[in-house]
C-alpha cells in the first residue's frame, strides 16, 4: 500500500458506536474517494481482524489507543473542567488554555500522542467525544502541536457535559445543539457544522428493508396481533424498568388494552439481563436481547443487529420508552412513541435523572416537538396506547417535525455531508 504523497488524517475510534458512525456508514470510504488521503486510526480494536477488514478499501495505518485512568490528585484537578467558568476561560485565555494542557500532561498520556502526531505529521486530527477522558489526551496533543482538529459529536446529548479541552471545530446533529455549543461552550457560529446523525443513514438503505412477515416470523411474533414494543434503559440511567412490563401485562389482563396486542421488550444492551429472566415463559411477551455480550468499548455493529433494530422501529404499532434516542429513530418510520414520565421504582431518583436532567435539557426539544405523548401516570399510558392503536396518524405532523429538527432533515445523506465537512477542514 503506497502511502507516499498522501495527506494524512489522524482519527480516533474509541468505541463501537464511533466505528458504526464513521466506518460502517461509509464516511471514511467517501473521504478516501474524494481525495488522496491516508488515515491513521487509533483504536482499542487494533488486534481484531474482522474490524481491520472493514478498512480494506482505505489507505490506513492502525495504532494502539491507550487506556486512561486518573489518580486521586488527577481526578481533583480534572474536576475543575466541570466548573461553569471553565469553558469561558479555555476559550478566551490562550495562557490559561496552555497552562491547563501542560498541567494535564502530567496526569494523562498526552506526550504519547504528541509523539505519534510528530511521527505521522497529519494535517487534521478527528475525535468523537471531547468530554470523554479517553479522547481528551489526543485533543490536547493536537492543540499543543497546533494541528487542526475537529470533534464529530457522537450523540445529541454530549453537550450536556464539560469538555476536557476545546476542539477547533464541532460537527453536530442539529441546530438545537448549535445553540448549546454557542451558549454553554462558547463556540462561535463559524466553528460549528451541522450534518445530522450518521447512523440514521442506515434507515434509508434498501438492504435493511425487511418485509413485516419475515420480521414477525424471525421474532416468533403473531402476524394477526398488533405490536407494542418497549425499549428499556439501564437501571444506572433511570430505574428498574420491569415495573413498566408488569404494568403493561396487568393492564392487558385487566382489559385496559382492548385491542389484540403482543409485547416485544427490546432490552438495552447495558441493562441487567437477569431482571428479565422471569418473563421468558410468558407467552404475551417476546424478549429481545440484541447483544448477549455487550461492551461499549468492544461492541461492533452487526448486519443482523441493524436489521433487527430497523425492522422493530418500522413494524411496531407503538413504541414505549423513557427518554432515549430510539424515540427519534422511531419517528423516522412514523411510529407513534409514548415516553414514560413516572416510575413506581425509585420515583425520586427517576425525577432527578429524567424529569430534570433530561426533560429540562437536551430532551426538551423532543417533548416540545409535538411528536410524542408523555405519560405521567398509568391512566395516561393506557389512554395513549388506545389512541395510537386506533389511529396511527395521530401526532404525525409532530413526528415529522421531530425528525426535521433533531436530525437536520436527515434523509440518508449524512455520511456524505460528514465526509465533505472533514475534507473542508483538511484544506
C-alpha positions as CSV (number, residue, x, y, z in Angstrom):
1,X,0.0,0.0,0.0
2,X,1.6,3.2,-1.2
3,X,1.2,5.9,1.5
4,X,3.5,8.4,-0.1
5,X,2.3,11.8,-1.2
6,X,-0.9,11.5,0.6
7,X,-2.4,13.9,3.0
8,X,-2.9,12.5,6.4
9,X,-5.9,12.4,8.8
10,X,-5.4,11.1,12.3
11,X,-8.7,9.7,13.6
12,X,-9.7,8.3,17.0
13,X,-12.2,5.5,17.2
14,X,-12.5,4.5,20.9
15,X,-15.8,2.7,20.8
16,X,-18.1,0.5,18.6
17,X,-20.6,3.3,18.2
18,X,-17.9,5.5,16.6
19,X,-16.9,2.7,14.3
20,X,-20.5,2.4,13.3
21,X,-20.9,6.1,12.6
22,X,-17.6,6.8,10.8
23,X,-16.6,3.4,9.2
24,X,-19.8,1.4,8.8
25,X,-21.7,4.3,7.3
26,X,-19.0,4.7,4.7
27,X,-17.7,8.1,5.8
28,X,-14.1,7.2,5.6
29,X,-14.6,5.5,2.3
30,X,-16.3,8.6,0.9
31,X,-13.4,10.8,2.1
32,X,-10.9,8.4,0.5
33,X,-12.8,8.5,-2.8
34,X,-12.9,12.3,-2.8
35,X,-9.3,12.9,-2.0
36,X,-5.9,11.3,-2.0
37,X,-5.7,10.8,1.8
38,X,-4.4,8.3,4.2
39,X,-5.8,7.6,7.7
40,X,-4.0,6.9,11.0
41,X,-6.6,5.1,13.1
42,X,-6.0,4.8,16.9
43,X,-8.4,2.3,18.4
44,X,-8.7,-0.4,21.0
45,X,-9.8,-2.8,18.2
46,X,-6.3,-2.9,16.7
47,X,-5.9,-6.7,17.1
48,X,-9.4,-7.5,15.8
49,X,-9.1,-8.9,12.3
50,X,-12.8,-8.5,11.5
51,X,-12.6,-4.9,12.5
52,X,-9.5,-4.3,10.4
53,X,-11.1,-5.9,7.3
54,X,-13.7,-3.1,7.3
55,X,-10.9,-0.8,6.2
56,X,-9.8,-3.0,3.3
57,X,-10.6,-0.4,0.7
58,X,-9.0,2.5,2.6
59,X,-5.4,3.6,3.0
60,X,-4.9,3.1,6.7
61,X,-2.3,2.6,9.4
62,X,-3.5,1.3,12.8
63,X,-2.1,2.4,16.2
64,X,-3.0,1.5,19.7
65,X,-5.3,3.6,21.8
66,X,-4.2,3.9,25.4
67,X,-6.4,3.3,28.3
68,X,-6.7,6.4,30.5
69,X,-7.0,6.5,34.3
70,X,-6.5,9.3,36.7
71,X,-5.2,9.0,40.2
72,X,-6.8,10.8,43.1
73,X,-5.0,14.1,42.6
74,X,-5.6,14.0,38.8
75,X,-9.3,13.5,39.4
76,X,-9.4,16.5,41.6
77,X,-7.6,18.7,39.1
78,X,-9.7,17.4,36.2
79,X,-12.9,18.1,38.0
80,X,-12.1,21.8,37.5
81,X,-13.4,21.4,34.0
82,X,-16.9,20.9,35.5
83,X,-16.9,24.5,36.7
84,X,-19.1,26.9,34.9
85,X,-16.3,29.3,34.2
86,X,-14.1,26.7,32.6
87,X,-15.4,27.0,29.0
88,X,-15.1,30.7,29.1
89,X,-11.6,30.6,30.4
90,X,-10.5,27.9,28.0
91,X,-11.9,29.8,25.0
92,X,-10.9,33.4,26.0
93,X,-7.5,32.9,27.5
94,X,-4.7,31.3,25.5
95,X,-2.5,31.5,28.5
96,X,-5.0,29.6,30.7
97,X,-5.5,27.0,27.9
98,X,-1.8,26.4,27.6
99,X,-1.3,26.0,31.4
100,X,-4.3,23.7,31.6
101,X,-2.9,21.5,28.8
102,X,0.6,21.3,30.3
103,X,-0.8,20.5,33.7
104,X,-2.9,17.6,32.3
105,X,0.2,16.3,30.6
106,X,1.4,15.2,34.0
107,X,-1.6,13.0,34.5
108,X,-2.7,12.0,31.0
109,X,-0.8,10.2,28.2
110,X,-0.6,13.4,26.2
111,X,3.2,13.0,25.5
112,X,2.5,9.6,23.9
113,X,0.1,11.1,21.4
114,X,2.3,14.1,20.8
115,X,5.0,11.7,19.7
116,X,2.5,9.9,17.3
117,X,1.5,13.2,15.8
118,X,5.1,14.3,15.3
119,X,5.8,10.9,13.6
120,X,2.8,10.8,11.3
121,X,2.5,14.5,10.7
122,X,-1.2,14.7,10.0
123,X,-2.9,17.7,8.6
124,X,-6.1,17.0,10.6
125,X,-7.0,15.3,13.9
126,X,-10.5,13.9,14.3
127,X,-12.1,12.8,17.6
128,X,-15.6,11.9,18.6
129,X,-16.1,13.0,22.2
130,X,-14.3,16.0,23.7
131,X,-15.8,15.2,27.1
132,X,-14.7,11.5,27.3
133,X,-11.4,11.1,29.1
134,X,-10.1,8.5,26.7
135,X,-10.0,11.1,23.8
136,X,-9.0,14.2,25.8
137,X,-5.3,13.4,25.6
138,X,-5.5,13.2,21.8
139,X,-7.3,16.5,21.6
140,X,-4.8,18.2,23.9
141,X,-1.9,16.8,22.0
142,X,-3.3,18.2,18.7
143,X,-3.8,21.6,20.3
144,X,-0.3,21.6,21.8
145,X,1.2,20.6,18.4
146,X,-1.0,23.3,16.7
147,X,-2.6,20.7,14.4
148,X,-6.1,21.5,13.0
149,X,-8.7,19.3,14.8
150,X,-12.4,18.7,14.8
151,X,-14.8,16.8,17.0
152,X,-17.6,14.8,15.5
153,X,-20.0,14.7,18.4
154,X,-21.1,11.2,18.8
155,X,-24.5,11.8,20.4
156,X,-27.1,14.6,20.7
157,X,-26.7,14.7,24.5
158,X,-22.9,15.1,24.5
159,X,-23.0,18.9,25.0
160,X,-24.6,18.5,28.5
161,X,-21.1,17.6,29.7
162,X,-18.0,19.8,30.1
163,X,-15.1,19.3,27.6
164,X,-11.6,18.4,28.8
165,X,-10.3,20.8,26.1
166,X,-11.7,22.7,23.2
167,X,-11.6,21.4,19.6
168,X,-11.1,23.9,16.8
169,X,-14.4,22.8,15.2
170,X,-17.5,20.9,16.2
171,X,-19.7,18.8,14.0
172,X,-23.2,18.3,15.4
173,X,-26.5,16.7,14.6
174,X,-28.8,19.7,14.6
175,X,-29.4,23.4,15.4
176,X,-30.6,22.7,18.9
177,X,-27.0,21.5,19.6
178,X,-25.6,24.6,17.9
179,X,-27.4,26.8,20.5
180,X,-25.9,24.8,23.4
181,X,-22.5,25.0,21.9
182,X,-22.7,28.7,21.5
183,X,-24.2,29.4,24.9
184,X,-22.6,26.8,27.2
185,X,-19.3,26.0,25.5
186,X,-18.6,29.5,24.0
187,X,-18.0,28.4,20.4
188,X,-18.5,30.8,17.6
189,X,-21.0,30.1,14.9
190,X,-18.3,29.6,12.2
191,X,-16.7,26.9,14.4
192,X,-19.8,24.6,14.1
193,X,-21.1,22.5,11.3
194,X,-24.5,20.8,11.2
195,X,-24.7,17.5,9.3
196,X,-27.2,15.2,11.1
197,X,-26.7,11.8,12.9
198,X,-24.6,9.5,10.7
199,X,-26.1,6.2,11.8
200,X,-29.6,7.3,10.7
201,X,-28.3,6.7,7.1
202,X,-28.9,3.0,7.7
203,X,-32.6,3.7,8.0
204,X,-32.8,4.8,4.3
205,X,-30.8,1.9,2.9
206,X,-32.8,-0.6,0.8
207,X,-30.8,-3.6,2.1
208,X,-32.3,-3.1,5.6
209,X,-35.9,-3.0,4.3
210,X,-37.3,-6.3,5.6
211,X,-40.9,-7.2,5.0
212,X,-43.2,-7.5,8.0
213,X,-44.0,-11.2,7.6
214,X,-40.3,-12.1,7.6
215,X,-39.6,-9.9,10.7
216,X,-42.5,-11.4,12.6
217,X,-41.5,-14.9,11.7
218,X,-37.9,-14.4,12.8
219,X,-39.0,-12.9,16.2
220,X,-41.8,-15.5,16.7
221,X,-44.4,-12.8,16.7
222,X,-48.1,-13.3,15.9
223,X,-48.9,-11.9,12.5
224,X,-52.5,-11.2,13.5
225,X,-51.7,-9.1,16.6
226,X,-50.6,-5.5,16.9
227,X,-47.1,-5.0,18.2
228,X,-46.3,-2.8,21.2
229,X,-42.5,-2.5,21.8
230,X,-40.9,-1.4,25.0
231,X,-37.3,-0.3,24.8
232,X,-35.7,-0.4,28.2
233,X,-32.9,1.7,29.7
234,X,-30.2,0.5,32.1
235,X,-31.0,0.9,35.8
236,X,-28.0,3.2,36.2
237,X,-29.6,5.6,33.7
238,X,-33.2,5.6,35.1
239,X,-34.5,2.9,37.4
240,X,-35.6,-0.8,37.1
241,X,-37.8,-0.9,34.0
242,X,-39.5,-4.1,34.9
243,X,-42.3,-2.2,36.7
244,X,-43.4,-1.0,33.3
245,X,-43.6,-4.5,31.9
246,X,-45.6,-5.6,34.9
247,X,-47.9,-2.6,34.4
248,X,-48.5,-3.4,30.7
249,X,-49.1,-7.1,31.3
250,X,-51.5,-6.4,34.2
251,X,-53.3,-3.8,32.0
252,X,-53.7,-6.4,29.3
253,X,-55.1,-8.9,31.8
254,X,-57.5,-6.3,33.3
255,X,-58.8,-5.2,29.9
256,X,-57.2,-1.8,29.9
257,X,-55.8,-2.6,26.5
258,X,-58.8,-3.6,24.4
259,X,-57.1,-4.2,21.1
260,X,-55.5,-7.6,20.2
261,X,-51.8,-6.9,21.0
262,X,-48.5,-8.6,21.8
263,X,-45.4,-7.1,23.6
264,X,-41.8,-7.0,22.4
265,X,-39.3,-6.0,25.0
266,X,-36.1,-4.7,23.5
267,X,-33.7,-4.9,26.4
268,X,-31.0,-2.2,26.4
269,X,-27.5,-3.8,26.0
270,X,-26.4,-2.2,29.2
271,X,-29.5,-3.3,31.1
272,X,-29.3,-6.0,33.8
273,X,-30.5,-9.0,31.8
274,X,-31.1,-11.0,35.0
275,X,-34.1,-8.7,35.7
276,X,-35.9,-10.2,32.7
277,X,-35.4,-13.9,33.4
278,X,-38.8,-14.2,35.0
279,X,-40.6,-13.2,31.7
280,X,-39.1,-15.9,29.5
281,X,-42.1,-18.2,29.9
282,X,-44.7,-15.5,29.5
283,X,-46.3,-16.1,26.1
284,X,-47.6,-12.5,25.9
285,X,-44.1,-11.1,25.8
286,X,-41.2,-11.6,23.5
287,X,-37.8,-10.7,25.0
288,X,-35.3,-9.3,22.5
289,X,-31.8,-9.1,23.8
290,X,-29.8,-7.8,20.8
291,X,-26.3,-8.2,22.3
292,X,-25.6,-11.0,24.7
293,X,-22.0,-9.9,25.3
294,X,-22.1,-6.1,25.0
295,X,-19.3,-3.7,26.0
296,X,-19.3,-0.1,24.8
297,X,-15.6,-0.3,24.1
298,X,-15.5,-3.5,22.1
299,X,-19.0,-3.7,20.6
300,X,-19.2,-3.7,16.8
301,X,-22.3,-3.1,14.7
302,X,-23.5,-6.3,13.1
303,X,-25.7,-6.6,10.0
304,X,-28.2,-8.7,11.9
305,X,-28.3,-6.2,14.7
306,X,-29.0,-3.3,12.3
307,X,-31.8,-5.3,10.6
308,X,-33.4,-6.2,13.9
309,X,-33.4,-2.5,15.1
310,X,-34.7,-1.1,11.8
311,X,-37.5,-3.7,11.5
312,X,-38.5,-3.2,15.1
313,X,-38.7,0.5,14.5
314,X,-40.6,0.1,11.3
315,X,-43.2,-2.5,12.3
316,X,-44.0,-1.6,15.9
317,X,-47.5,-0.1,16.2
318,X,-46.5,1.8,19.3
319,X,-43.0,2.2,20.9
320,X,-42.7,2.9,24.6
321,X,-39.5,4.1,26.3
322,X,-38.4,6.6,29.0
323,X,-36.2,9.2,27.3
324,X,-34.0,7.7,24.6
325,X,-32.6,8.3,21.1
326,X,-34.8,5.5,20.0
327,X,-37.7,8.0,20.2
328,X,-36.2,10.0,17.3
329,X,-35.3,6.8,15.4
330,X,-38.9,5.5,15.6
331,X,-40.2,8.9,14.4
332,X,-38.2,8.4,11.2
333,X,-40.5,5.5,10.4
334,X,-43.6,7.4,11.5
335,X,-44.0,5.0,14.5
336,X,-46.0,6.5,17.4
337,X,-44.0,6.9,20.6
338,X,-45.0,7.2,24.3
339,X,-42.4,8.4,26.7
340,X,-42.7,7.5,30.4
341,X,-42.6,10.4,32.9
342,X,-43.3,8.4,36.1
343,X,-41.8,5.4,37.9
344,X,-43.0,3.0,40.6
345,X,-39.4,2.2,41.2
346,X,-37.3,4.8,42.9
347,X,-39.5,7.8,42.0
348,X,-37.2,10.5,43.4
349,X,-34.2,9.2,41.5
350,X,-36.3,9.0,38.4
351,X,-37.4,12.6,38.9
352,X,-33.8,13.8,39.2
353,X,-32.4,11.7,36.3
354,X,-35.3,12.1,33.8
355,X,-37.7,14.9,34.7
356,X,-34.8,17.2,35.5
357,X,-31.6,16.1,33.8
358,X,-33.3,15.0,30.6
359,X,-36.6,16.8,30.1
360,X,-35.2,20.2,31.1
361,X,-32.1,19.9,28.9
362,X,-31.4,18.0,25.6
363,X,-34.7,16.1,25.7
364,X,-36.7,19.2,25.9
365,X,-36.7,19.6,22.1
366,X,-38.3,16.1,21.8
367,X,-41.1,17.0,24.2
368,X,-41.8,20.3,22.6
369,X,-41.9,18.8,19.1
370,X,-45.4,17.6,19.4
371,X,-44.2,14.2,18.2
372,X,-44.5,12.1,21.4
373,X,-47.0,11.6,24.1
374,X,-45.7,12.0,27.7
375,X,-47.4,9.6,30.1
376,X,-47.3,11.0,33.7
377,X,-49.3,8.1,35.2
378,X,-50.8,4.7,34.5
379,X,-54.1,6.1,33.3
380,X,-52.4,8.3,30.6
381,X,-50.3,5.4,29.5
382,X,-53.2,3.2,28.6
383,X,-55.2,6.1,27.2
384,X,-52.3,6.9,24.8
385,X,-51.9,3.3,23.8
386,X,-55.5,3.0,22.9
387,X,-55.5,6.3,20.9
388,X,-52.4,5.3,18.9
389,X,-53.6,1.8,18.1
390,X,-56.9,3.3,16.9
391,X,-55.3,6.0,14.8
392,X,-51.6,5.7,13.9
393,X,-51.7,9.1,12.1
394,X,-52.2,11.0,15.5
395,X,-49.2,13.4,16.0
396,X,-47.9,12.5,12.6
397,X,-47.0,16.2,11.9
398,X,-45.2,16.4,15.2
399,X,-43.1,13.3,14.4
400,X,-42.1,14.8,11.1
401,X,-41.2,18.0,12.9
402,X,-39.2,16.0,15.5
403,X,-37.2,14.3,12.7
404,X,-36.6,17.6,10.8
405,X,-35.4,19.5,13.9
406,X,-33.3,16.9,15.6
407,X,-31.7,15.1,12.6
408,X,-31.2,18.2,10.4
409,X,-33.8,16.7,8.0
410,X,-31.6,13.7,7.5
411,X,-32.7,11.6,4.5
412,X,-29.7,9.2,4.3
413,X,-27.2,11.8,3.2
414,X,-25.4,12.5,6.5
415,X,-22.3,10.3,5.7
416,X,-21.8,12.4,2.5
417,X,-22.2,15.7,4.4
418,X,-19.8,14.5,7.1
419,X,-17.2,13.4,4.5
420,X,-17.4,16.8,2.8
421,X,-17.0,18.6,6.2
422,X,-13.9,16.5,7.0
423,X,-12.4,17.4,3.7
424,X,-13.2,21.1,4.1
425,X,-11.1,21.1,7.3
426,X,-8.3,19.1,5.7
427,X,-7.6,22.1,3.3
